[in-house]
């Protein structure tokens, strides 16, 4: 993935009648605008089948440069195809927590599978203590065969956490799911998370 300090995370739903190939082309057209924006580092696009959505991961060097790019996108010609094809979008900006991110960020290929997990903590949970749990989880998961890495981001204003987990392929993701859930630290993490806020999306690179 990326070591950029800021993640712009977008969940995109195409308008009815827009094909996957047409929406992918609209997303690619936006690359020309993003590449010219100050502070832009990297973009990764994923496709999720359940629900049928596109997940846009855009990495920036600061919140300010991300916000400036968003403000200018409405008038950018290269963004017009995406605007015409987009039915619905939810977007957020999140700061990376370096010490909780594990794995080789440079490793990437089209077979990899991604889990994008967003959630908030219970009001009674301590964010400091939860960071300790995430650190333990990263240490325990890092040695699992087929697990490639995890990025952790946080919107401190909204209290929303984002975890991006990468697996070698679909087989590795399915094989590791029960193993990861059986880790003792996971039960402690789940006890701190507001279950009603959890949203999990699984996607593959396009």
Beta strands, then each sheet from edge to edge (+ up, - down):
strand 1: 6-14
strand 2: 40-48
strand 3: 53-60
strand 4: 86-96
strand 5: 102-103
strand 6: 113-120
strand 7: 147-155
strand 8: 160-167
strand 9: 199-205
sheet 1: 5+ 7- 4+ 1- 3+ 2- 9+ 6- 8+
end
